[in-house]
């Protein structure tokens, strides 16, 4: 019976996921800030 051993480097994928995560967090922060600004503007009318 044949035996196969493979080594897969997942570090590039992990690095990309970390980058995506940072971008999602930044977008979330922007949305929260915009929401606060809209609420503030509505309340000041």
mmCIF file of the N, C-alpha and C atoms, coordinates in Angstrom:
data_MODEL
# 
_entry.id   MODEL 
# 
loop_
_atom_site.group_PDB 
_atom_site.id 
_atom_site.type_symbol 
_atom_site.label_atom_id 
_atom_site.label_alt_id 
_atom_site.label_comp_id 
_atom_site.label_asym_id 
_atom_site.label_entity_id 
_atom_site.label_seq_id 
_atom_site.pdbx_PDB_ins_code 
_atom_site.Cartn_x 
_atom_site.Cartn_y 
_atom_site.Cartn_z 
_atom_site.occupancy 
_atom_site.B_iso_or_equiv 
_atom_site.pdbx_formal_charge 
_atom_site.auth_seq_id 
_atom_site.auth_comp_id 
_atom_site.auth_asym_id 
_atom_site.auth_atom_id 
_atom_site.pdbx_PDB_model_num 
ATOM 1   N N  . UNK A 1 1  ? 0.846   -1.174 0.000  1.00 0.00 ? 1  UNK A N  1 
ATOM 2   C CA . UNK A 1 1  ? 0.000   0.000  0.000  1.00 0.00 ? 1  UNK A CA 1 
ATOM 3   C C  . UNK A 1 1  ? 0.897   1.244  0.000  1.00 0.00 ? 1  UNK A C  1 
ATOM 4   N N  . UNK A 1 2  ? 0.535   2.208  -0.806 1.00 0.00 ? 2  UNK A N  1 
ATOM 5   C CA . UNK A 1 2  ? 1.319   3.438  -0.913 1.00 0.00 ? 2  UNK A CA 1 
ATOM 6   C C  . UNK A 1 2  ? 0.988   4.366  0.251  1.00 0.00 ? 2  UNK A C  1 
ATOM 7   N N  . UNK A 1 3  ? 1.995   5.087  0.694  1.00 0.00 ? 3  UNK A N  1 
ATOM 8   C CA . UNK A 1 3  ? 1.821   6.082  1.747  1.00 0.00 ? 3  UNK A CA 1 
ATOM 9   C C  . UNK A 1 3  ? 2.221   7.431  1.194  1.00 0.00 ? 3  UNK A C  1 
ATOM 10  N N  . UNK A 1 4  ? 1.353   8.402  1.385  1.00 0.00 ? 4  UNK A N  1 
ATOM 11  C CA . UNK A 1 4  ? 1.621   9.754  0.915  1.00 0.00 ? 4  UNK A CA 1 
ATOM 12  C C  . UNK A 1 4  ? 1.664   10.700 2.110  1.00 0.00 ? 4  UNK A C  1 
ATOM 13  N N  . UNK A 1 5  ? 2.682   11.517 2.158  1.00 0.00 ? 5  UNK A N  1 
ATOM 14  C CA . UNK A 1 5  ? 2.803   12.539 3.195  1.00 0.00 ? 5  UNK A CA 1 
ATOM 15  C C  . UNK A 1 5  ? 2.873   13.898 2.508  1.00 0.00 ? 5  UNK A C  1 
ATOM 16  N N  . UNK A 1 6  ? 2.032   14.818 2.931  1.00 0.00 ? 6  UNK A N  1 
ATOM 17  C CA . UNK A 1 6  ? 2.005   16.158 2.348  1.00 0.00 ? 6  UNK A CA 1 
ATOM 18  C C  . UNK A 1 6  ? 2.170   17.186 3.456  1.00 0.00 ? 6  UNK A C  1 
ATOM 19  N N  . UNK A 1 7  ? 2.888   18.221 3.140  1.00 0.00 ? 7  UNK A N  1 
ATOM 20  C CA . UNK A 1 7  ? 2.998   19.357 4.041  1.00 0.00 ? 7  UNK A CA 1 
ATOM 21  C C  . UNK A 1 7  ? 2.407   20.547 3.308  1.00 0.00 ? 7  UNK A C  1 
ATOM 22  N N  . UNK A 1 8  ? 1.424   21.175 3.937  1.00 0.00 ? 8  UNK A N  1 
ATOM 23  C CA . UNK A 1 8  ? 0.751   22.315 3.331  1.00 0.00 ? 8  UNK A CA 1 
ATOM 24  C C  . UNK A 1 8  ? 1.045   23.542 4.188  1.00 0.00 ? 8  UNK A C  1 
ATOM 25  N N  . UNK A 1 9  ? 1.598   24.558 3.565  1.00 0.00 ? 9  UNK A N  1 
ATOM 26  C CA . UNK A 1 9  ? 1.892   25.804 4.276  1.00 0.00 ? 9  UNK A CA 1 
ATOM 27  C C  . UNK A 1 9  ? 0.642   26.675 4.261  1.00 0.00 ? 9  UNK A C  1 
ATOM 28  N N  . UNK A 1 10 ? 0.021   26.825 5.403  1.00 0.00 ? 10 UNK A N  1 
ATOM 29  C CA . UNK A 1 10 ? -1.208  27.614 5.498  1.00 0.00 ? 10 UNK A CA 1 
ATOM 30  C C  . UNK A 1 10 ? -0.940  29.049 5.953  1.00 0.00 ? 10 UNK A C  1 
ATOM 31  N N  . UNK A 1 11 ? 0.324   29.402 6.153  1.00 0.00 ? 11 UNK A N  1 
ATOM 32  C CA . UNK A 1 11 ? 0.648   30.745 6.646  1.00 0.00 ? 11 UNK A CA 1 
ATOM 33  C C  . UNK A 1 11 ? 0.187   31.849 5.698  1.00 0.00 ? 11 UNK A C  1 
ATOM 34  N N  . UNK A 1 12 ? 0.368   31.728 4.380  1.00 0.00 ? 12 UNK A N  1 
ATOM 35  C CA . UNK A 1 12 ? -0.122  32.799 3.500  1.00 0.00 ? 12 UNK A CA 1 
ATOM 36  C C  . UNK A 1 12 ? -1.637  33.016 3.632  1.00 0.00 ? 12 UNK A C  1 
ATOM 37  N N  . UNK A 1 13 ? -2.391  31.966 3.763  1.00 0.00 ? 13 UNK A N  1 
ATOM 38  C CA . UNK A 1 13 ? -3.840  32.100 3.925  1.00 0.00 ? 13 UNK A CA 1 
ATOM 39  C C  . UNK A 1 13 ? -4.159  32.745 5.265  1.00 0.00 ? 13 UNK A C  1 
ATOM 40  N N  . UNK A 1 14 ? -3.459  32.358 6.312  1.00 0.00 ? 14 UNK A N  1 
ATOM 41  C CA . UNK A 1 14 ? -3.673  32.949 7.634  1.00 0.00 ? 14 UNK A CA 1 
ATOM 42  C C  . UNK A 1 14 ? -3.349  34.435 7.607  1.00 0.00 ? 14 UNK A C  1 
ATOM 43  N N  . UNK A 1 15 ? -2.278  34.816 6.915  1.00 0.00 ? 15 UNK A N  1 
ATOM 44  C CA . UNK A 1 15 ? -1.916  36.230 6.804  1.00 0.00 ? 15 UNK A CA 1 
ATOM 45  C C  . UNK A 1 15 ? -3.002  37.010 6.074  1.00 0.00 ? 15 UNK A C  1 
ATOM 46  N N  . UNK A 1 16 ? -3.545  36.442 5.018  1.00 0.00 ? 16 UNK A N  1 
ATOM 47  C CA . UNK A 1 16 ? -4.598  37.113 4.256  1.00 0.00 ? 16 UNK A CA 1 
ATOM 48  C C  . UNK A 1 16 ? -5.863  37.257 5.100  1.00 0.00 ? 16 UNK A C  1 
ATOM 49  N N  . UNK A 1 17 ? -6.209  36.244 5.853  1.00 0.00 ? 17 UNK A N  1 
ATOM 50  C CA . UNK A 1 17 ? -7.396  36.313 6.716  1.00 0.00 ? 17 UNK A CA 1 
ATOM 51  C C  . UNK A 1 17 ? -7.210  37.392 7.791  1.00 0.00 ? 17 UNK A C  1 
ATOM 52  N N  . UNK A 1 18 ? -5.995  37.517 8.301  1.00 0.00 ? 18 UNK A N  1 
ATOM 53  C CA . UNK A 1 18 ? -5.713  38.560 9.287  1.00 0.00 ? 18 UNK A CA 1 
ATOM 54  C C  . UNK A 1 18 ? -5.898  39.940 8.659  1.00 0.00 ? 18 UNK A C  1 
ATOM 55  N N  . UNK A 1 19 ? -5.452  40.094 7.431  1.00 0.00 ? 19 UNK A N  1 
ATOM 56  C CA . UNK A 1 19 ? -5.609  41.362 6.714  1.00 0.00 ? 19 UNK A CA 1 
ATOM 57  C C  . UNK A 1 19 ? -7.091  41.679 6.498  1.00 0.00 ? 19 UNK A C  1 
ATOM 58  N N  . UNK A 1 20 ? -7.851  40.684 6.072  1.00 0.00 ? 20 UNK A N  1 
ATOM 59  C CA . UNK A 1 20 ? -9.290  40.874 5.864  1.00 0.00 ? 20 UNK A CA 1 
ATOM 60  C C  . UNK A 1 20 ? -9.963  41.248 7.179  1.00 0.00 ? 20 UNK A C  1 
ATOM 61  N N  . UNK A 1 21 ? -9.561  40.595 8.248  1.00 0.00 ? 21 UNK A N  1 
ATOM 62  C CA . UNK A 1 21 ? -10.142 40.873 9.562  1.00 0.00 ? 21 UNK A CA 1 
ATOM 63  C C  . UNK A 1 21 ? -9.908  42.323 9.958  1.00 0.00 ? 21 UNK A C  1 
ATOM 64  N N  . UNK A 1 22 ? -8.705  42.840 9.713  1.00 0.00 ? 22 UNK A N  1 
ATOM 65  C CA . UNK A 1 22 ? -8.414  44.239 10.043 1.00 0.00 ? 22 UNK A CA 1 
ATOM 66  C C  . UNK A 1 22 ? -9.294  45.185 9.225  1.00 0.00 ? 22 UNK A C  1 
ATOM 67  N N  . UNK A 1 23 ? -9.503  44.859 7.952  1.00 0.00 ? 23 UNK A N  1 
ATOM 68  C CA . UNK A 1 23 ? -10.340 45.703 7.112  1.00 0.00 ? 23 UNK A CA 1 
ATOM 69  C C  . UNK A 1 23 ? -11.807 45.667 7.574  1.00 0.00 ? 23 UNK A C  1 
ATOM 70  N N  . UNK A 1 24 ? -12.275 44.499 7.949  1.00 0.00 ? 24 UNK A N  1 
ATOM 71  C CA . UNK A 1 24 ? -13.655 44.384 8.456  1.00 0.00 ? 24 UNK A CA 1 
ATOM 72  C C  . UNK A 1 24 ? -13.804 45.193 9.738  1.00 0.00 ? 24 UNK A C  1 
ATOM 73  N N  . UNK A 1 25 ? -12.824 45.108 10.615 1.00 0.00 ? 25 UNK A N  1 
ATOM 74  C CA . UNK A 1 25 ? -12.889 45.871 11.867 1.00 0.00 ? 25 UNK A CA 1 
ATOM 75  C C  . UNK A 1 25 ? -12.888 47.373 11.596 1.00 0.00 ? 25 UNK A C  1 
ATOM 76  N N  . UNK A 1 26 ? -12.089 47.812 10.645 1.00 0.00 ? 26 UNK A N  1 
ATOM 77  C CA . UNK A 1 26 ? -12.047 49.237 10.303 1.00 0.00 ? 26 UNK A CA 1 
ATOM 78  C C  . UNK A 1 26 ? -13.392 49.686 9.725  1.00 0.00 ? 26 UNK A C  1 
ATOM 79  N N  . UNK A 1 27 ? -13.976 48.858 8.882  1.00 0.00 ? 27 UNK A N  1 
ATOM 80  C CA . UNK A 1 27 ? -15.286 49.194 8.306  1.00 0.00 ? 27 UNK A CA 1 
ATOM 81  C C  . UNK A 1 27 ? -16.350 49.244 9.388  1.00 0.00 ? 27 UNK A C  1 
ATOM 82  N N  . UNK A 1 28 ? -16.308 48.324 10.313 1.00 0.00 ? 28 UNK A N  1 
ATOM 83  C CA . UNK A 1 28 ? -17.255 48.319 11.428 1.00 0.00 ? 28 UNK A CA 1 
ATOM 84  C C  . UNK A 1 28 ? -17.126 49.607 12.235 1.00 0.00 ? 28 UNK A C  1 
ATOM 85  N N  . UNK A 1 29 ? -15.901 50.019 12.497 1.00 0.00 ? 29 UNK A N  1 
ATOM 86  C CA . UNK A 1 29 ? -15.677 51.264 13.222 1.00 0.00 ? 29 UNK A CA 1 
ATOM 87  C C  . UNK A 1 29 ? -16.258 52.461 12.482 1.00 0.00 ? 29 UNK A C  1 
ATOM 88  N N  . UNK A 1 30 ? -16.095 52.491 11.174 1.00 0.00 ? 30 UNK A N  1 
ATOM 89  C CA . UNK A 1 30 ? -16.635 53.591 10.371 1.00 0.00 ? 30 UNK A CA 1 
ATOM 90  C C  . UNK A 1 30 ? -18.161 53.604 10.406 1.00 0.00 ? 30 UNK A C  1 
ATOM 91  N N  . UNK A 1 31 ? -18.765 52.440 10.336 1.00 0.00 ? 31 UNK A N  1 
ATOM 92  C CA . UNK A 1 31 ? -20.232 52.352 10.378 1.00 0.00 ? 31 UNK A CA 1 
ATOM 93  C C  . UNK A 1 31 ? -20.749 52.814 11.741 1.00 0.00 ? 31 UNK A C  1 
ATOM 94  N N  . UNK A 1 32 ? -20.106 52.414 12.803 1.00 0.00 ? 32 UNK A N  1 
ATOM 95  C CA . UNK A 1 32 ? -20.519 52.818 14.147 1.00 0.00 ? 32 UNK A CA 1 
ATOM 96  C C  . UNK A 1 32 ? -20.381 54.334 14.293 1.00 0.00 ? 32 UNK A C  1 
ATOM 97  N N  . UNK A 1 33 ? -19.293 54.903 13.796 1.00 0.00 ? 33 UNK A N  1 
ATOM 98  C CA . UNK A 1 33 ? -19.100 56.353 13.869 1.00 0.00 ? 33 UNK A CA 1 
ATOM 99  C C  . UNK A 1 33 ? -20.172 57.082 13.062 1.00 0.00 ? 33 UNK A C  1 
ATOM 100 N N  . UNK A 1 34 ? -20.485 56.568 11.885 1.00 0.00 ? 34 UNK A N  1 
ATOM 101 C CA . UNK A 1 34 ? -21.526 57.190 11.052 1.00 0.00 ? 34 UNK A CA 1 
ATOM 102 C C  . UNK A 1 34 ? -22.877 57.111 11.751 1.00 0.00 ? 34 UNK A C  1 
ATOM 103 N N  . UNK A 1 35 ? -23.172 55.982 12.362 1.00 0.00 ? 35 UNK A N  1 
ATOM 104 C CA . UNK A 1 35 ? -24.432 55.831 13.082 1.00 0.00 ? 35 UNK A CA 1 
ATOM 105 C C  . UNK A 1 35 ? -24.522 56.862 14.217 1.00 0.00 ? 35 UNK A C  1 
ATOM 106 N N  . UNK A 1 36 ? -23.447 57.029 14.954 1.00 0.00 ? 36 UNK A N  1 
ATOM 107 C CA . UNK A 1 36 ? -23.442 58.000 16.044 1.00 0.00 ? 36 UNK A CA 1 
ATOM 108 C C  . UNK A 1 36 ? -23.636 59.412 15.497 1.00 0.00 ? 36 UNK A C  1 
ATOM 109 N N  . UNK A 1 37 ? -23.014 59.719 14.371 1.00 0.00 ? 37 UNK A N  1 
ATOM 110 C CA . UNK A 1 37 ? -23.164 61.043 13.776 1.00 0.00 ? 37 UNK A CA 1 
ATOM 111 C C  . UNK A 1 37 ? -24.601 61.288 13.310 1.00 0.00 ? 37 UNK A C  1 
ATOM 112 N N  . UNK A 1 38 ? -25.212 60.286 12.720 1.00 0.00 ? 38 UNK A N  1 
ATOM 113 C CA . UNK A 1 38 ? -26.600 60.423 12.262 1.00 0.00 ? 38 UNK A CA 1 
ATOM 114 C C  . UNK A 1 38 ? -27.534 60.605 13.452 1.00 0.00 ? 38 UNK A C  1 
ATOM 115 N N  . UNK A 1 39 ? -27.367 59.829 14.485 1.00 0.00 ? 39 UNK A N  1 
ATOM 116 C CA . UNK A 1 39 ? -28.205 59.947 15.681 1.00 0.00 ? 39 UNK A CA 1 
ATOM 117 C C  . UNK A 1 39 ? -28.034 61.339 16.287 1.00 0.00 ? 39 UNK A C  1 
ATOM 118 N N  . UNK A 1 40 ? -26.801 61.805 16.368 1.00 0.00 ? 40 UNK A N  1 
ATOM 119 C CA . UNK A 1 40 ? -26.536 63.124 16.909 1.00 0.00 ? 40 UNK A CA 1 
ATOM 120 C C  . UNK A 1 40 ? -27.212 64.221 16.077 1.00 0.00 ? 40 UNK A C  1 
ATOM 121 N N  . UNK A 1 41 ? -27.121 64.087 14.761 1.00 0.00 ? 41 UNK A N  1 
ATOM 122 C CA . UNK A 1 41 ? -27.741 65.070 13.872 1.00 0.00 ? 41 UNK A CA 1 
ATOM 123 C C  . UNK A 1 41 ? -29.256 65.060 13.998 1.00 0.00 ? 41 UNK A C  1 
ATOM 124 N N  . UNK A 1 42 ? -29.836 63.897 14.104 1.00 0.00 ? 42 UNK A N  1 
ATOM 125 C CA . UNK A 1 42 ? -31.288 63.783 14.240 1.00 0.00 ? 42 UNK A CA 1 
ATOM 126 C C  . UNK A 1 42 ? -31.736 64.369 15.577 1.00 0.00 ? 42 UNK A C  1 
ATOM 127 N N  . UNK A 1 43 ? -30.996 64.103 16.617 1.00 0.00 ? 43 UNK A N  1 
ATOM 128 C CA . UNK A 1 43 ? -31.359 64.583 17.956 1.00 0.00 ? 43 UNK A CA 1 
ATOM 129 C C  . UNK A 1 43 ? -31.195 66.101 18.098 1.00 0.00 ? 43 UNK A C  1 
ATOM 130 N N  . UNK A 1 44 ? -30.364 66.702 17.262 1.00 0.00 ? 44 UNK A N  1 
ATOM 131 C CA . UNK A 1 44 ? -30.125 68.138 17.384 1.00 0.00 ? 44 UNK A CA 1 
ATOM 132 C C  . UNK A 1 44 ? -31.118 68.964 16.568 1.00 0.00 ? 44 UNK A C  1 
ATOM 133 N N  . UNK A 1 45 ? -32.005 68.291 15.850 1.00 0.00 ? 45 UNK A N  1 
ATOM 134 C CA . UNK A 1 45 ? -32.998 68.998 15.029 1.00 0.00 ? 45 UNK A CA 1 
ATOM 135 C C  . UNK A 1 45 ? -34.184 69.386 15.849 1.00 0.00 ? 45 UNK A C  1 
# 
